[in-house]
Amino acid sequence: GVWTHPPCLSSLSLSPTGFEESYKHPFMSRAWAFSELGVLDEQPTSTWLMTFHPGQVRYLWVNNYAVDMFSKENKEQFIRTDLMADASEASRAMQTVIYEKVQLGHETMNMVKDVHPDGQLPIRTRMQIAPFRLRREDATETCVAMVTAVEMEQEDKKQDEDLVRSHHMLSHTEAVMILFGTDGRIMYANPSAVAYYMLSDGAGTL
């Protein structure tokens, strides 16, 4: 069936606007209505919109390629996924970092992340989380997150396997973990370290 948008969207506390200086990303140059998002169904990349607002993390819209990647029956089932259930403290901390950087700071984040299709083995992807300027039915605007995920090639999977495994373990611990290079630069900071030391963008690899 035709899916428009969640009826509860207008009640979400997403993020303030302040878009006048945030035109670097193509989907921030103007506000997009839900009725216009069909164009994203045409691109062969798994794409979805969501909010990382603390306490309200949820999907808002998804394209057909993402439905297939996650082995969902349809868009409605995808959207109903409960992202708050059983979320660890480390995961919640990472969600807050993404919210502050992408939805408030209008920055773009890139990472390697496994997605977990229903009843299938995990798929390793290169994921980008970018700001997206959304127009609601009442004509007000907000910034949400647009996530795109591209499955990695087999050689990339082998090359990054150890790195991703280590990154996963470090990202889900409440301990503060920072790796420094020989020149003193921060090479990696896990979510706990970013939150504790309030590290600025570029101070570490998330």
Secondary structure, 3 states (H helix, E strand, C coil): CCCCCCCCHHHCCCCCCCCCCCCCCHHHCCCEEHHHHHHHHCCCCEEEEEECCCCCCEEEEECHHHHHHCCCCCHHHHHCCCCCCCCCHHHHHHHHHHHHHHHHCCCCEEEEEEECCCCCCCEEEEEEEEEEEEECCCCCEEEEEEEEEEECCHHHHHHHHHHHHHHHHHHCCCCCCEEECCCCCEEEECHHHHHHHCCCCCCCCC
